[in-house]
């Protein structure tokens, strides 16, 4: 079996992904509770939003476990997820009601995730073949 020592940057990436997973899971539960408690203007759209949020939770958990286990596919997945999240954060800075406070909570982990995924030690950890 290959050497599975994790560098501090790999551990930091796992912590960030875990926190993001927990946060999105809380949002999914809150959306589901709100859907059950209140009558939605468009129930199908509301249900789709809850379902997609749950899929994002599954995606984040899979990425977190994959990084912990040093799976090569996770690097591309991390970059895609964090670039999409970065686009959402930038969108939160614009629009009818800009929310820089919310944008900072979205942009900071996105940029950290992108930077960490591109660091040599994380890249080397994720490119190991077991």
DACORUR-V920119 format. One record per pair of residues at least 4 apart in sequence whose ideal C-beta (glycine too) atoms are under 6 Angstrom apart, sorted by the first residue. I is the first residue (numbers start at 0). GAP is how many residues later the second one is. Records with the same first field share a line. If there is no record, write none. Layout:
# DACORUR-V920119
I = GAP + GAP
This chain:
# DACORUR-V920119
1 = 126 + 128
5 = 4 + 5
6 = 114
8 = 107 + 110 + 112 + 113
9 = 112 + 115
12 = 54 + 103
13 = 53 + 54
15 = 93 + 96 + 97
16 = 46 + 47
17 = 46
19 = 40
20 = 39 + 40 + 43
23 = 32 + 33
24 = 32
27 = 25 + 26 + 29
30 = 19 + 22
31 = 18
32 = 4
33 = 4
34 = 11 + 15
39 = 6
62 = 11 + 14 + 15
65 = 5 + 8
66 = 7
69 = 55 + 58
71 = 54 + 55
73 = 4 + 52
74 = 42 + 51
77 = 35 + 39
78 = 38
81 = 28 + 31 + 32
84 = 25
85 = 24
87 = 18
88 = 14 + 17 + 18 + 21
91 = 7 + 10 + 11
92 = 5 + 7 + 10
93 = 4
102 = 4
103 = 4
108 = 4
115 = 6
